[in-house]
Amino acid sequence: MEKWTTDNIPDLSGKTMLVTGANSGIGFETSLALAKKGAHVIMACRDHRKADEAKKRLTHVVPAARITLVTLDLADLDSVRKCVETVRQTNNKLDVLINNAGVMATPYSKTKQGFEMQIGTNYLGHYALTGLLLPLLLATPGSRIVSLSSLGANYGKLDLEDIMSEHKKYKTYDAYSQAKLANLVFAVELARKLEASRSDTMSIAVHPGGSPTNLQRTSGFLMARIITPLLSQAADKAALPSLLAATDPTVSNGSYWGPTGFMKLKGFPGPAAIPKQANDLAAASRLWELGEKLTGVNYSF
């Protein structure tokens, strides 16, 4: 594949695209690039004040941008349902959903519904959001669902007997890797289900490589000041896999994209290898059932 950049994004006039975690980092850069190409961008953010500030920054760069703000706290399923209700009341189509938001290596805590924070936010919140928005996506020809995973998924293990870390010592990075593996397994399984239903909606997974926006917040001095800059790229570059997956006409259902440069941590986006554990059909089925049971959201294809 050629060196893919934002110059490759086609005109997006008339397209409606929702980005979670859109007020900062990769989510903001994704929203900005989409707005520059004429898309109506729905910025779904937890903090309304920060979202409003992000909208002001974005429209300063793109004065004609069409931006809608919606409140979304993925750690609260009530907030997820309210967000979807707002989106469905004000839009009759949704061309792209980008499941970008996430938390990384946080100390042990729980979501409003009592789920471990990383699996609850990164996987269950997005599982519920996607399922509730699915009717709108299926009604939009050629729609896409883009799920952000991480290179951490390569080291992840789905502990489906204790996914909440209730009966073992909680380890922040193990929980993070599990949650991002769950994102990837979900994206691949969703692609299978969409194909089986003969829908033209696509499910695509991406990873951003190494990005300081999601590495520094809970890391120490050495990681933040020395290691991270060497192994990461700026947020606008880390957003490229998401943008490719959301807009490029050559992308196919079930594909996985990420940086192709040094250790797959940086560089131009291209096809990425799906780790073996993300193709475990039995585990994917159990994870999906767990999503249904814990969120109460059933997918209708």
C-alpha positions in Angstrom: 0.0 0.0 0.0 1.1 3.5 -0.7 2.1 5.9 2.1 -1.4 6.7 3.3 -2.1 10.1 4.7 -5.0 12.4 5.3 -4.6 13.5 1.7 -6.1 10.1 0.7 -9.3 10.8 2.6 -12.1 11.4 0.0 -14.7 14.1 0.2 -17.0 13.3 3.1 -19.8 15.8 2.5 -23.1 14.3 3.5 -21.5 11.7 5.7 -22.3 11.5 9.5 -19.6 10.0 11.7 -19.5 9.5 15.5 -16.2 9.4 17.4 -16.1 8.4 21.0 -13.5 10.1 23.2 -13.3 12.9 20.7 -12.2 15.8 22.9 -8.4 15.0 23.0 -5.6 12.9 21.6 -6.4 10.5 18.8 -10.1 11.1 19.0 -9.7 14.8 18.5 -7.3 14.4 15.6 -9.6 11.9 14.0 -12.6 14.3 14.4 -10.5 17.2 13.0 -9.4 15.3 9.9 -13.0 14.1 9.2 -14.3 17.6 9.6 -11.7 19.0 7.2 -13.2 16.7 4.5 -16.7 17.9 5.1 -18.2 15.2 7.4 -20.8 15.9 10.0 -18.9 14.8 13.1 -20.6 13.8 16.3 -18.1 14.2 19.1 -19.2 11.8 22.0 -17.3 12.8 25.1 -17.7 12.3 28.9 -16.9 15.8 30.0 -19.1 18.4 28.4 -16.8 21.3 29.3 -13.8 19.6 27.7 -15.9 18.7 24.7 -17.0 22.3 24.2 -13.4 23.5 24.4 -12.4 20.8 21.8 -15.2 22.0 19.5 -13.9 25.5 19.8 -10.4 24.4 18.9 -11.7 22.4 16.0 -13.9 25.1 14.5 -11.0 27.6 14.9 -9.1 25.4 12.4 -12.2 24.5 10.3 -14.7 27.4 10.6 -17.3 25.7 8.4 -17.1 22.4 10.4 -20.4 20.8 11.2 -20.0 19.5 14.8 -22.5 18.0 17.2 -21.6 17.3 20.8 -23.2 14.5 22.8 -22.4 13.4 26.3 -21.1 9.8 26.6 -19.7 8.1 29.7 -18.8 4.6 28.7 -18.4 3.6 32.3 -22.2 4.1 32.8 -24.6 2.1 30.7 -27.4 4.7 31.5 -25.2 7.4 29.9 -24.7 5.1 26.9 -28.4 4.6 26.4 -29.1 8.3 26.8 -26.4 9.1 24.2 -27.9 6.7 21.7 -31.3 8.1 22.3 -30.0 11.6 21.5 -28.2 10.5 18.4 -31.2 8.5 17.0 -33.6 11.4 17.7 -31.4 13.9 15.7 -30.0 11.7 12.9 -31.7 9.4 10.4 -28.3 7.9 9.3 -24.9 7.0 10.7 -22.2 6.3 8.2 -19.3 5.6 10.6 -19.0 4.8 14.2 -15.4 5.0 15.6 -15.1 3.3 19.0 -12.0 5.3 20.0 -12.4 6.1 23.7 -10.7 4.1 26.3 -8.8 4.0 29.6 -5.3 2.5 30.1 -3.7 0.7 33.0 -5.8 2.5 35.6 -5.8 1.6 39.3 -8.6 -0.8 40.3 -12.0 0.8 40.2 -15.5 0.0 39.1 -18.0 1.4 36.6 -21.4 2.6 37.7 -22.8 -0.8 37.1 -20.0 -2.5 39.1 -17.8 -3.7 36.3 -14.0 -3.6 36.5 -13.2 -0.2 34.9 -11.0 -1.2 32.0 -13.1 -4.1 30.7 -16.3 -2.1 31.6 -15.2 1.0 29.6 -13.1 -0.3 26.8 -15.3 -3.4 25.9 -18.7 -3.4 27.6 -19.4 0.3 27.1 -18.6 0.1 23.4 -20.4 -3.3 23.0 -23.5 -1.6 24.3 -23.1 1.6 22.3 -22.5 -0.3 19.0 -25.4 -2.6 19.6 -27.8 0.2 20.3 -26.6 2.2 17.3 -26.7 -0.9 15.0 -30.2 -0.2 13.6 -29.1 3.2 12.5 -25.9 1.8 11.0 -27.6 -1.0 9.2 -30.1 1.4 7.7 -27.2 3.4 6.2 -25.7 1.9 3.0 -22.0 1.1 3.3 -21.7 2.1 6.9 -18.6 1.1 9.0 -17.8 0.3 12.6 -14.2 1.0 13.5 -12.9 -0.5 16.8 -9.6 0.6 18.3 -7.6 -2.1 19.8 -3.9 -1.9 20.8 -0.6 -3.7 20.4 -1.3 -4.7 24.0 -3.9 -7.1 22.7 -1.0 -9.3 21.4 -0.1 -10.0 25.0 -3.6 -10.2 26.2 -5.5 -13.2 27.6 -9.3 -13.4 27.9 -10.0 -14.8 31.4 -13.7 -15.5 30.7 -14.1 -17.2 34.1 -13.0 -14.1 35.9 -13.0 -11.2 33.4 -13.6 -8.7 36.2 -10.5 -9.7 38.2 -12.6 -10.5 41.3 -10.8 -13.7 42.2 -7.2 -12.9 41.4 -4.8 -10.1 42.1 -5.5 -7.1 39.9 -2.7 -6.2 37.5 -3.2 -3.0 35.6 -1.5 -3.9 32.4 -2.9 -7.4 32.3 -6.4 -5.9 32.7 -5.6 -3.4 29.9 -4.3 -6.1 27.5 -7.4 -8.2 28.2 -9.7 -5.3 27.5 -8.0 -4.4 24.2 -7.9 -8.0 23.1 -11.7 -8.0 23.9 -12.0 -5.0 21.5 -10.3 -6.9 18.8 -12.2 -10.1 19.3 -15.4 -8.1 19.3 -14.5 -6.4 16.0 -13.7 -9.7 14.3 -16.8 -11.5 15.6 -19.0 -8.6 14.6 -17.5 -8.8 11.1 -18.5 -12.5 11.0 -22.0 -11.7 12.1 -22.4 -8.9 9.6 -21.1 -11.1 6.8 -23.5 -13.9 7.8 -26.4 -11.5 7.7 -25.4 -10.4 4.2 -25.2 -6.8 5.4 -23.0 -4.3 3.6 -22.0 -2.7 7.0 -18.4 -3.4 7.8 -16.6 -4.0 11.1 -12.9 -3.0 11.0 -10.3 -3.1 13.8 -7.3 -0.8 14.1 -4.5 -0.1 16.5 -2.7 3.3 16.8 0.8 1.9 17.5 2.6 3.8 20.2 0.9 7.1 21.1 1.9 9.3 24.0 -1.7 10.3 24.5 -2.5 6.8 25.8 0.8 5.9 27.4 1.8 8.8 29.5 -1.1 9.4 31.8 -0.5 6.6 34.3 3.2 6.0 33.5 6.3 7.1 35.5 9.0 9.6 34.6 11.2 7.3 32.7 8.4 6.1 30.4 6.9 9.5 30.0 10.1 11.5 29.3 12.5 9.1 27.7 11.0 5.8 26.4 7.6 7.0 25.1 9.0 9.7 22.7 11.3 7.1 21.1 8.6 4.5 20.6 5.6 6.6 19.8 4.2 9.1 17.3 2.1 12.2 17.6 -1.7 11.9 17.9 -2.3 13.1 14.3 -0.2 10.2 13.0 -1.6 7.7 15.5 -5.1 8.6 14.1 -4.2 7.5 10.6 -5.2 3.9 11.0 -8.7 5.0 12.2 -9.1 7.4 9.4 -8.0 4.8 6.8 -10.5 2.3 8.2 -13.3 4.9 8.3 -12.8 6.3 4.8 -10.7 4.3 2.4 -12.6 2.5 -0.4 -10.3 -0.5 -0.4 -10.9 -1.5 3.2 -12.7 -4.8 3.7 -14.9 -6.2 6.4 -13.0 -7.9 9.2 -9.6 -6.3 8.4 -7.1 -5.0 10.9 -4.9 -1.9 10.4 -2.0 -0.2 12.2 1.3 1.5 11.7 3.8 -0.4 9.5 7.1 1.2 10.7 9.5 0.5 13.5 8.1 -2.5 15.6 4.6 -1.5 14.3 4.7 1.4 16.8 4.9 4.2 14.3 4.8 4.9 10.6 2.2 5.0 7.8 -0.8 2.7 8.2 -1.3 -0.7 6.5 -2.6 -4.2 7.2 -1.9 -5.6 10.7 -1.6 -9.2 11.8 -4.5 -10.4 13.9 -3.0 -12.4 16.9 -4.0 -16.0 17.2 -6.0 -15.5 20.4 -8.3 -13.0 18.6 -9.4 -15.7 16.2 -10.6 -18.2 18.8 -14.2 -18.8 17.7 -15.3 -20.4 21.0 -13.8 -17.5 23.1 -15.4 -15.0 20.7 -18.8 -16.6 21.2 -18.5 -16.6 25.0 -17.2 -13.0 25.1 -20.2 -12.0 22.9 -22.6 -13.8 25.2 -21.0 -12.1 28.2 -21.5 -8.7 26.6 -25.2 -9.5 26.1 -25.7 -10.8 29.6 -23.9 -7.9 31.4 -25.2 -5.0 29.3 -28.6 -6.3 28.4 -28.0 -5.3 24.8 -29.0 -7.8 22.1 -27.9 -7.2 18.5 -30.5 -7.4 15.7 -29.0 -8.0 12.3 
